[in-house]
């Protein structure tokens, strides 16, 4: 498995994998609660606030890691990306 902070490209054997991913949150394998899929896309999500937008300082807002289901598009947000591990489907989680 690859940590999110390590980037979003994983090398499996001699192949490069760019997603979708198998995802672990802590010790648990992530499964979509809507469609039961095990494959997800990863993205960075900006957490905008009204005050910072009013001052045109959106760039200074914090961000979260978004994990989006590859089948139904449900989006889960995680504030602490250190708990998330990505793995190519060819790998055993």
C-alpha positions as YAML, in Angstrom:
chain: A
units: angstrom
residues:
- id: 1
  name: UNK
  ca: [0.00, 0.00, 0.00]
- id: 2
  name: UNK
  ca: [1.12, 3.56, -0.65]
- id: 3
  name: UNK
  ca: [0.63, 6.48, 1.71]
- id: 4
  name: UNK
  ca: [-1.36, 9.38, 0.27]
- id: 5
  name: UNK
  ca: [1.47, 11.81, 0.97]
- id: 6
  name: UNK
  ca: [3.78, 9.69, -1.19]
- id: 7
  name: UNK
  ca: [1.90, 10.69, -4.34]
- id: 8
  name: UNK
  ca: [-0.83, 9.13, -6.40]
- id: 9
  name: UNK
  ca: [1.23, 6.89, -8.69]
- id: 10
  name: UNK
  ca: [1.99, 3.40, -7.43]
- id: 11
  name: UNK
  ca: [4.41, 0.99, -9.08]
- id: 12
  name: UNK
  ca: [3.19, -2.61, -9.00]
- id: 13
  name: UNK
  ca: [5.84, -4.91, -10.37]
- id: 14
  name: UNK
  ca: [6.81, -3.04, -13.53]
- id: 15
  name: UNK
  ca: [3.42, -1.36, -14.06]
- id: 16
  name: UNK
  ca: [2.50, 2.15, -12.96]
- id: 17
  name: UNK
  ca: [-0.96, 2.50, -11.46]
- id: 18
  name: UNK
  ca: [-2.84, 5.83, -11.36]
- id: 19
  name: UNK
  ca: [-6.13, 4.63, -9.88]
- id: 20
  name: UNK
  ca: [-8.77, 3.77, -9.05]
- id: 21
  name: UNK
  ca: [-7.42, 2.47, -5.77]
- id: 22
  name: UNK
  ca: [-8.11, 0.02, -3.01]
- id: 23
  name: UNK
  ca: [-8.20, 2.16, 0.14]
- id: 24
  name: UNK
  ca: [-7.44, 1.40, 3.77]
- id: 25
  name: UNK
  ca: [-8.37, 3.80, 6.55]
- id: 26
  name: UNK
  ca: [-6.29, 2.75, 9.52]
- id: 27
  name: UNK
  ca: [-6.58, -1.05, 9.68]
- id: 28
  name: UNK
  ca: [-9.93, -1.22, 7.82]
- id: 29
  name: UNK
  ca: [-10.45, -1.90, 4.11]
- id: 30
  name: UNK
  ca: [-12.75, 0.85, 2.78]
- id: 31
  name: UNK
  ca: [-16.00, -0.25, 1.11]
- id: 32
  name: UNK
  ca: [-18.54, 2.21, -0.31]
- id: 33
  name: UNK
  ca: [-21.61, 2.27, 1.98]
- id: 34
  name: UNK
  ca: [-23.91, 2.91, -1.01]
- id: 35
  name: UNK
  ca: [-22.84, 0.43, -3.72]
- id: 36
  name: UNK
  ca: [-20.32, -1.78, -1.85]
- id: 37
  name: UNK
  ca: [-17.52, -1.03, -4.35]
- id: 38
  name: UNK
  ca: [-13.91, -1.36, -3.16]
- id: 39
  name: UNK
  ca: [-12.37, 0.95, -5.79]
- id: 40
  name: UNK
  ca: [-11.93, 4.68, -5.21]
- id: 41
  name: UNK
  ca: [-10.36, 7.78, -6.74]
- id: 42
  name: UNK
  ca: [-8.32, 10.11, -4.53]
- id: 43
  name: UNK
  ca: [-8.35, 13.91, -4.74]
- id: 44
  name: UNK
  ca: [-7.46, 16.96, -2.67]
- id: 45
  name: UNK
  ca: [-10.52, 18.99, -1.59]
- id: 46
  name: UNK
  ca: [-10.37, 22.66, -0.54]
- id: 47
  name: UNK
  ca: [-12.38, 23.44, 2.61]
- id: 48
  name: UNK
  ca: [-13.61, 26.97, 1.90]
- id: 49
  name: UNK
  ca: [-15.00, 29.28, 4.57]
- id: 50
  name: UNK
  ca: [-17.23, 32.32, 4.03]
- id: 51
  name: UNK
  ca: [-14.85, 34.70, 5.80]
- id: 52
  name: UNK
  ca: [-11.80, 33.71, 3.78]
- id: 53
  name: UNK
  ca: [-13.82, 33.83, 0.54]
- id: 54
  name: UNK
  ca: [-15.05, 37.34, 1.42]
- id: 55
  name: UNK
  ca: [-11.43, 38.42, 1.88]
- id: 56
  name: UNK
  ca: [-10.40, 36.60, -1.33]
- id: 57
  name: UNK
  ca: [-8.07, 34.35, 0.68]
- id: 58
  name: UNK
  ca: [-9.52, 30.99, -0.38]
- id: 59
  name: UNK
  ca: [-6.02, 29.70, -1.08]
- id: 60
  name: UNK
  ca: [-5.25, 29.93, 2.65]
- id: 61
  name: UNK
  ca: [-8.05, 27.57, 3.69]
- id: 62
  name: UNK
  ca: [-7.23, 24.07, 4.83]
- id: 63
  name: UNK
  ca: [-7.79, 21.07, 2.61]
- id: 64
  name: UNK
  ca: [-8.94, 17.51, 3.13]
- id: 65
  name: UNK
  ca: [-8.38, 14.26, 1.27]
- id: 66
  name: UNK
  ca: [-11.39, 13.22, -0.75]
- id: 67
  name: UNK
  ca: [-11.99, 9.55, -1.50]
- id: 68
  name: UNK
  ca: [-14.57, 9.15, -4.29]
- id: 69
  name: UNK
  ca: [-16.24, 5.84, -5.15]
- id: 70
  name: UNK
  ca: [-15.29, 4.75, -8.68]
- id: 71
  name: UNK
  ca: [-18.77, 3.23, -9.23]
- id: 72
  name: UNK
  ca: [-21.37, 5.59, -7.69]
- id: 73
  name: UNK
  ca: [-19.26, 8.76, -7.06]
- id: 74
  name: UNK
  ca: [-20.04, 9.01, -3.33]
- id: 75
  name: UNK
  ca: [-17.43, 11.29, -1.76]
- id: 76
  name: UNK
  ca: [-15.92, 10.84, 1.71]
- id: 77
  name: UNK
  ca: [-13.66, 13.53, 3.22]
- id: 78
  name: UNK
  ca: [-10.77, 12.86, 5.60]
- id: 79
  name: UNK
  ca: [-9.04, 15.64, 7.52]
- id: 80
  name: UNK
  ca: [-6.08, 13.44, 8.52]
- id: 81
  name: UNK
  ca: [-4.57, 11.97, 5.35]
- id: 82
  name: UNK
  ca: [-1.97, 10.04, 7.39]
- id: 83
  name: UNK
  ca: [-4.56, 7.36, 8.16]
- id: 84
  name: UNK
  ca: [-5.22, 6.61, 4.47]
- id: 85
  name: UNK
  ca: [-3.33, 4.02, 2.45]
- id: 86
  name: UNK
  ca: [-3.77, 3.46, -1.30]
- id: 87
  name: UNK
  ca: [-3.11, 0.20, -3.08]
- id: 88
  name: UNK
  ca: [-3.42, -0.92, -6.69]
- id: 89
  name: UNK
  ca: [-6.16, -3.51, -7.26]
- id: 90
  name: UNK
  ca: [-3.47, -6.01, -8.32]
- id: 91
  name: UNK
  ca: [-1.98, -5.78, -4.81]
- id: 92
  name: UNK
  ca: [-3.34, -7.54, -1.78]
- id: 93
  name: UNK
  ca: [-4.35, -4.87, 0.76]
...
